[in-house]
Amino acid sequence: MAKKTHVKVRLVPEANPDSAFYYYVKKPAGGEKAKVKLKAKKYNPVTRKHEIFVEKKLPPHSK
């Protein structure tokens, strides 16, 4: 089986990380870009403004 080329990460608002709204994005699994934390300007419908979203770890899931 091949190695994964991308990892799923969650982007949360920088100003309010506990917000109910977040984005899921794919990030490279290896190389130089894998070591850099993602930061993107995205639309937040809760505040109805464009804000800076930063990368956070995915929450643990339960089975």
C-alpha positions in Angstrom: 0.0 0.0 0.0 1.3 3.5 -0.9 2.0 6.3 1.6 -0.5 9.1 1.9 0.4 12.2 0.0 -2.0 14.5 1.8 -3.2 15.0 5.4 -6.6 16.4 6.5 -6.3 19.4 8.8 -8.9 21.7 10.4 -8.7 25.5 10.0 -10.3 27.5 12.8 -10.6 31.3 13.2 -7.5 32.9 14.7 -9.5 35.4 16.7 -11.9 32.8 18.1 -10.6 29.2 18.0 -13.7 27.9 19.9 -16.0 29.1 17.2 -18.6 26.6 15.8 -17.5 27.2 12.2 -14.3 25.7 10.7 -12.9 24.5 7.4 -11.3 21.1 6.5 -8.5 21.3 4.0 -5.8 18.9 2.6 -2.2 19.6 3.4 0.9 17.8 1.9 2.1 14.9 4.1 5.8 15.2 3.3 8.4 17.8 2.2 9.0 21.4 3.2 5.3 22.5 3.0 4.3 19.8 5.5 6.3 21.5 8.3 4.6 24.9 7.8 1.4 25.6 9.6 -1.4 26.7 7.2 -2.8 30.2 7.5 -5.5 31.4 5.1 -8.0 34.2 4.8 -11.4 32.7 4.5 -15.1 33.8 5.0 -16.6 33.2 8.4 -20.4 33.2 8.1 -20.8 33.5 11.9 -19.3 37.0 11.9 -20.1 37.6 8.2 -16.5 38.8 7.5 -13.3 37.5 6.0 -10.9 36.4 8.7 -7.6 34.7 9.2 -8.0 30.9 9.7 -5.1 28.9 11.2 -4.4 25.2 11.3 -5.4 23.1 14.4 -5.2 19.4 15.0 -8.2 17.3 14.2 -10.4 16.4 17.2 -10.1 12.8 18.4 -12.9 10.6 17.2 -14.7 7.8 19.2 -15.9 4.5 17.9 
